[in-house]
């Protein structure tokens, strides 16, 4: 195969980064139509770039030699480390021996010609080169090369430099005009659409209020049922004490009637338990035993609450007594988990981002809005989870001209009420008792979208955004004491950064949500990488309640179980029809719940983690996509969330 360009470079930073962008630039370059006819090379250019380190052998490989022999031009990237590379020197001499020095195009990206050119190039006095060495990093270097692309492209294409420069400038102006006019047309169309959407939103709000009223009535009915059971319990207790056999039979009949109507609330079981007093024998004891058996949760889990909402967030308090739900209508709702009768409601200025965090103490819940500070409103709220009263209302500013950037990422530091926040790829902050401290040492600006504290001085930095408009930078570990930044695998620059922590706080699992991306597990104290699998392709990670096991669901329909002591794989189960998008351990280490998704059909299943046997299947409600499984800290309730409905399940016993 013949090539138009051979890129010669040293395999280390920043040369590698610049080489990759240059390779894309040359392969995507198209001559303007006005010059295409006079050029003999106006089509798509073929560019050779060796992606791997060359082996430690004295000679160039046959692949490299063949590519050099068949290339018309050699673009040479020169940095201060280039003269140390024998391979770059050999590539230059081999190419010059066949094609001459006039077909070598050096680009100086660092240093001076004397410090960065290979010795043979330096000795050739008449060679022309492009100098972009004044730029501070590889992003700016790539931008300067693109701006000066006419310098080397006219020689590769065989056309006049001044003509190509004018044609490119003219084409850039036309494209810029399109980029200006198109958004204006789009904004006009969007304005008309938003006017129509406003009316639809008002109608949706009324419908949401109607559904909320239905939920409220349903919960009131549930509460009334619970009071009936409590009264039945007290009456049964009195009947046993008075040895009133007729009253006991009445209580049995009432309980059976309630069961016939499907009234299964946790308090109901208490009423039946009093019917199994030691003094009750014979036919009545048999009837009471039958009632108790009927009251047990069917299939291990029993649904006790549901809430229809699109794109919601949720979190239990550490004592499991309160569930916070962030709904799609811009409200935060507080539910006591013994009745699920809504306790409090918080209405924000605008719809919020629906991500909510609760401190380990359970005293603070934090969430942020899309509200901009220039509108005079706070955009980070810290609430009392019980009353939803604002403890702190904070306004974090960032550049209003960059509103297309992502908003905030935030997490509480374990065991404290200190929260770490990043704002729109610009700055990191530490917030303690409402006091804001900027962390300019963390290299956030134009690089990372979020941070997660591993310790007080060690942070996981990630961007987790999809598309070329976001920074294409791998995630990293950053030590605040030493300023050392350790980059992780390049695949971690993809969309969907996700974090799971073990219940005992020792382990942190980090992954992205794209196919064939790696999985990391860190020691939270030291930042040491305890487990790493490249191209893991996992959808979810769950730790067992005692943190001794880690379950991983993968794209290949596999569920893998690892022991966290050494992170050794102990079991693998292949699901027959679909893949487990979300997983959660239930009681101890014995049962694993997972939301299964296949062709937008969802089911909630229960698996024996020791054997892989399916123990039960449940309906997670409306929706097409599995979004989340959340187990209460005390292990008694499981929340399943789809893209349209939340359900709360009471976890029973064998």
N, C-alpha and C positions, 0 to 999 in steps of 0.2 A: 504494500500500500504506500502511496506517495502522500507527503504532507506539505502544506504550505508553510507551516511555522513549527519549529522545535523550541520549546521553552526550557532553558537551562537555568537551574537555581540550586541553592544550598537547602537541604532538607531540615530547616529549623526556622523558628520565629525570628523576624516577620516574613522571611522569604516565602515560606509555604503559604501563608495567608494571601500574600500578594499574587503568587503564582496561580492559585486557584481562581481568584477573581479575574486575572488577566486571561486565563484560559476561557472563562465564560464570555468575557468581552470580545475576544477574537472570534470565537465560534458563532456568536450571535450577531457580529458586525455585518451590515449590509451597505454596499456602496449606494449613494444617492443615484437615482435614475439618470440624472444628467451626465454622470461620468461612467455609467456602467458599460456603454458601448465602446468607449476608448480604452477601457481596461481589458486585459486578457484574463483577468482573474476576478470576475465580478460575482461569482456564485458563492455558495457557503464554503468557508475555509476549513480545511482539516488541520487540526492543531494537535501536536503530540506533547504530552506532559507526563513524566514518570511520577506515579503516585506513591512509590515505595522507596525506602532507603536502598541504595545499591549495595550488593553483597561485598564482603571484604575479600575481593580478588584483585589481582593486578591488572586485569584487562576489562574493557567495557563489555557488557553482555551483548549477545547477538541481536537482541531486540533493540537496544540502544543504537548499535552500529547501523542496523538496517534503517531505523528512523532518521538518523543523521544523514545517511547517504541519500535518502529519498526526500529530504526537506529542502525547500527553496531558501528559507530564511531561518536564522537562529536569533531569538530574543533572549538576551542575557540579563538576568536580574542580579545586581551587584550590591552587596552590603559589606559591612566590615568583616564579616566572617567568610566571605566568598574566596579570598586568596588562600585560605587554609584548605579548601576543598580540591583534592587531586582530581576528583571526578569531573568537576566543572572545567578544570584546566584541560583534561583529556577531551571532553566534549567540544570545547572551543577549537583546539588544535585539529581534531579530526574533521570538524566541519569546515574550518578555514582551508585545510589542505585540499578539499574537493571543490568548494564554492567560492573561496576568496574572502577577504576581510570585509569587502563592501556589503556583503549579505549578512553581516553580524550587526545586530541592533542592541547595544547596551542600554539599560535603564538603571540609573544610579538611584537607589532607594534609601541609602544610608551612607554617611561618611563623605569622603572625597575620592576622586579618581585614584589618587596615589594610595589611599588606604583600602579601597574596595574593589579595584579592578584586578582580575587575574594578571599575572606577570606578562603573558604573551600579549594581552590586549593593551596593557600599559606601554609596552615597547612599540606597538604600532601607533605612531604619533598622529596619523591623519584620521583616526576613527571618530565618527560623530556619535553623540549619545544624548539621551534625554535625562535631565536632572530633576528629580522630585524629592531630593534628600532632606529638604527643609521641613517636611511634615512630621508631626509628633507621634503618629501611630499608623497602623496599617489601614484603618478606615480612611484617613485623610490621604494616605499614599494612593490607595485605589481611586479615590475621587480625582486626584491630580493626574493620574495616568489616563483616566477616562477623558478628562478635559483636554489632554494633549494627544488624544488618540490619532489625530491627523498626521502627526510626525512620523509614526511608524507604519500606519495603515496605507499612506500614499505609496511607500516603497514596496510594500507587499502587493498592493493592487496594481502598481505600475502606472500611476497617474500623477499629475502635478500636485505639489503640496499646497500651493495657494488656492488652486481650484477646489481641492477636496475640503480645505478648511472653510471656504466660503459656502460650499454646498452643505456641509454639515451644520454650519451656523444657520443657514436658511431653513434646513429641515428641523432643527431644534426650535426655531422660532415658530414654525407652523405647528409643531407638536405642542408647544407651550400654549399657543392660542387655543388649540383644541382642549387642553387641560383646563383652561380658564372658562371657555364657553360652556363645555359640557357640565361642570358643576352648577353653573348658573341655571341651565335648563333643568338639571336635576333638582335644584332647590325649588324652582317654580313648581315642578311636578310634585315634589315632596310637600310643599305648602298646601297644594290642593288636596293631596292625600291626607295630610294631618287634619285639615278642616273636617273631612269626612270621618277620620279616625276619632276625632274628639266626640262627635255624636255617638259613635259606636262605643267609645270608652264610657260615656255617661250611662248608656244602656247596660254595659257590662257591670258598672258599679252598682246599679240598681239590682241586677241579677245576683251579684256577689252578696249584697245586703240581704236579699231574699234567702239565698242559700245559708248565710250565716244565721238568719233567724230560724231556719229549719234545724240547723245544727244545735242552736240554743234550746229549741223546744225538745229536740231529741235527747239532749243532755239532761234537761230538766226531768224528762220522763225517766231516764236512767237513774237520776238522783232519787226520784220518787220511789222507783223500784227498790233501790238500795235501802231507803228508809223503811219500806214495807218489810224487807228481809230482816232488818235490825229489830223491828217490832216483833216479827215472828220469832226471832231468836230469843228475845226477852220473854215473850209469852211461853215459848217452849221450855225455857229455864224455870219459869214459875210453875208450869204444869208438872215438870219432873219433881220439883221440890214438894208440891202439894199432892203428888201421886195421883193427879187427875188424869185418868186414862182417857176419858172422853175428849179432854182438851188436847191431848197428844194426838189423837186420831184426827182432830180438826186441823192441827198444824201440818200433819202429814198430807192431808188433802189439799191444803192451801199451797204447799210447796210443790206437789205434783202438778197442780194447775199452772203455777208459775213456770215450771219446767216445760210444760206442754206449749207455752207461749214463747219459748226460746229465751227466757230471761235468765241469762247466765252472767252475773256480775260477781267479782271476787267475794263480796260480803255475803252472797247467797250461800256459799259453802259453809260459812260459820253457823247459819241457821240450821243446816242439816246436821252439823257435828253434834249439836245438843240433843239430837234424837238418838244418839248412840251411847247414852249414859249406861253404866253397868247395870243399873236397876231395871232397864228395859229389856224384857226377854220375850221369847216365844214369837207369835205372829207379828206383834208390833215391831220387834227387833228386826225381823226379816224385811218388813215393809220399809223401815227406816234405812236399812242397809241398801235396799234397792234405790231409794231416793238419793242417797249419797253417791252411789255409783253413777247415776244419771247426771249428777251435778258436776262430775269431774270433767275437765276440759277435753273435748273430743280431738284426737290426733295430736295431743301434746300441747297445742297452742290454741287460744281462743281470742277472737277479735273482740275488743272492748271499745274501740273508738275509731272513727274515720273522719277525714277532713279533705274535701275536694279543693285543690288549688294548684295552679300551674307554676312550675319553677319556684319551689319553696326551699327554705333552709330550716334546720331544727337542731336542738341540742338539749340534753338533760343536764340538770344541776348535779353536782357531785353526790348529793344525798338521795338522788333519784325521785325526789318528791315533786319536782316541777319539770314540765316539758315546755320549752320555748319554741314557737313556730313563727317563722317569718313568711308571711303570705304574699301572693302576687298582687294584692291591692295596696301594698306599701305599708302594711301594719305588722307590728310585733304582738304576738298573743301569748299569754302565760296561762298554762293549764296545770292544776294540781293533779297528780297521777292517780289519786285514789278515787276521784269522781269524774275527771275530765270535763268539769263545768268551768268555763272560762273565768279566770280570776281577774285579769287585767288586760288592757289594750293600749298600745302606743301607736299613734298616727304620726308619721313623719311628714315633712314638707313635700317631698316628691318620692316616687317609688324608690326603694332601696336596693342594694345589690344582693340582698337575701343571704349573705354569709354572716353567721353569728358565732361568737366564741364566748365561753364562760370560764372565769378564772377557777383554779383548783379550790379556792376557798368557798366558791359559790356565791360570793357577795357582789360580783360585778359581771355583767354581760356587755360585750362590745360589738358594735356593728357600724358600718359606714354607709354614707349615701352618695349619690351622684351629684349632690348639691355643690355648686361652685362658691368659694368663699366671697367672690366679688358681689354676690347677690345678698350678702349680709347675713348668711345663715351658717350655723355649724355643719360640719360634714362627718364628724366622728362622735358617736354617742356612747357613753358608758352608763348602763342602766342597772337598777336593782331588779334582779330576775323575778322577785315576788310581786312587786308593785309596778314595775316598769317605769318608775320615776327616774328622771335623768339625774345621775350623780355628778357627771361631768359632761359638758357639751364643748367640743373642741373644734376649732377651725384650723385646718392645715392648708397652707397656700402652696400653689405651684403655678407655673407659667400658663396664663390663660390663652396664649397663642398656640399652645400644644395640647388642646383638648382632645385630640384624637388619640392621645396616649392612654394606656390603661390607668385605672384609678389606684386604690390602695390595696395592699396585702398586709395582714396583721395577725399576730399570735401572741398570747400571753406567755411569759416565761414560766416554766413549770414551778409550781409551789409558791408563786407570788401573784401580786396584782399589778405587776409591771408588764406593759404591752410594748411590743416592737412593731413599728409601722414603716412601710415604704410608700411614697407618694409619687405616682405618675413618672416613674423612671428618673426622678430628680434627686430625692433626698431620703435618708433614713432617719427615724426618730425613735427615742425612748420616752415613754410616757409613764410616770409614776405619780399616783395621787393627783392626777390632773396637770402635773408639771411636765412641760415638754422640753426635752433635750435633743438637739440635733446631733447626728453622728456623721460628721463630714468625712471621717476616716474611711467609712465603708464606700467602696467604689460603685455607687448606684447609678449616677447620672448617665443617661443614654446607654445603659448596659443591662441592669438587672431590674426585674419587675417586683421581686419579692425577696424577703429574708426570713429565715427561721432560726431562732436561737438554739444552738446545741448546748452552750454553756454561756457564762457571762462575757466571755471573750471570743468564743468560736461560733461562727454563723454559717449557715448554708445559704448561698445566694443563688437565685434562679430567675429565669425570665418566663419560660413557659408560655410563650405566645407564638402563634402560627402565622406565617406569611413573611415576605421579604421586607415589609415595612417595619417590622420589629427587629430589634438587635439580634443578630444571629451569633450568639455567644453561648458556649456551654455553661452549665451550672458550675459552681465552684464552692470550695471551703475557704473562709477568710478568717485569719487569726488577727484579732484586734490589737493584741500586744506586739506582735512582730511585724504586722503588715503583710504577711505572706498570703498569697492567693494561689490556691491549688485548683486547677481546672479539672473537672470531671470529664467523662466520655463525651465526645462531640454530639452524640445522639441526644443528649440531655438538653439541647437547645430547642427541641421540638415542643409542640403545643401540649398543654395539659399537665403541668407539674402537680403531683399529688403526694401527700405526706401522711403516714400512719405511725402512731407511737404505741409502744407496748404499755399495758396497764401499769406495770411497775416502774415505768419511766426510763428503763435502761436502753431501749432500742428505738431507733427511728428508721423507718423504711421510706425510701424516696424513689419515685419513678415518674416517667411521663406516660401519657395515655395513648401514645401512638404505637403502631405495630412494630415489633422487633426492636424495642428500645430497652436499655438496661435497667436492672433493679439493684439499688444500693441499700444496705442496712448498716447504719452507723452506731457506734457506741456513743451515747449522748454525753458521757462525761469527758471522753478524750478526743472524740471526733474520728477515732480509728474506724476504718472500713472493715466490718466483720464479715460481710457477705456481698459478693458482686457476681452477677451473671449478665453477660452481654447478650443482647437480642432476646431478652427474657419474654417480651411481649405480654406482660401481665395486665389484667384488667383491675384486679383488686388484691389487697393484702389485709389479713386479719390476724391478730395475735389472740391466743387463748387467754382466759381470765387470769391464770397464774403465770402468763408470759413464757411458759415452757415450750409452746408450739407456735409455729407461724404457718398459716395457710395462704396459698397463692393461687388465684384463678388466672388461667392463660387463654389466649386467643384460640389455641388448638383444642378447646373443649376439655382441657386437663385441669384438675384440681390437685395441687401438690401440697403435702404436709411435711414441714421441716421441724426438727428439734433445734431450739435456739442455743442449746449447749453445743457449740461447734458448727451450728447451722448445717446439719447433715439431712439429706433427703431420706425420709423414712417410708412414705407412701405416696403413690400416684394413682388417681382415679380418672378415668375417661368418661365424660358424660355422653350418653348415646345420641341425643338429638340437638342439643343447644349448648351454649357456653354460659357459665356463671359470671354475670357481670358484676354483682356485688355479693360479698360473703361476710359472715359473722359467726364467731363461736358462741354457743349458748352455755348451758350448765357445765361447769368444770371444763374438761377437755373432750367430752364425749360426743357432743352434737354440733353440727355445722349447718347453719341456715344459709341459703343462697337464693338470690333473685335470678331466675333463669330467663334468657331472652332468645327467641328464635323467630325470625321473620315477623318481628314486632308483636309477637304473642308472648305474654309474660306469665310466669308462675313462680310462686314462693315455695321452695322445697326444703325438706329437712333431711340431713344425711347423718348416718353414723360415721364419725370421723375415724373409727378404728377399722371398719369393714367396708365402707363405701356404700352400704345399703341405704336406699331411700326409705325413710320412716314415715313420711307424710307429704301431702301436697296441698297448698292453700291458694286462694284467690287474692292477689295483691291489689285488686281493684282496677279502676279505669287507667288508661294510658298505654303507650306503645314502647316506652323506654324505661329500663330499670335505672334508678338514680342513686339510691342509698339504702343501706341497712344500718340501724343504730341500736345497740343494746344498752339498756339502762345500766349504770354502774353497779347496782345491786343484783343484776342478772335476772330480774323478774319480768321485764317488759322488753319487747322488741318492736322497733318502728320500721316499717317498710315504706319506701317513698318511690313512686313512679313519677313520670312527667305530668301527671294529672291528679294524683290522689295519695294521701298519707293514710296509713292504717297502723293502729297500735294493737299489738298482740300480747295477751297475758301468757307468759311462759309457765307451763305446768310442771308436774312431776310424773315420773314413770308410774 
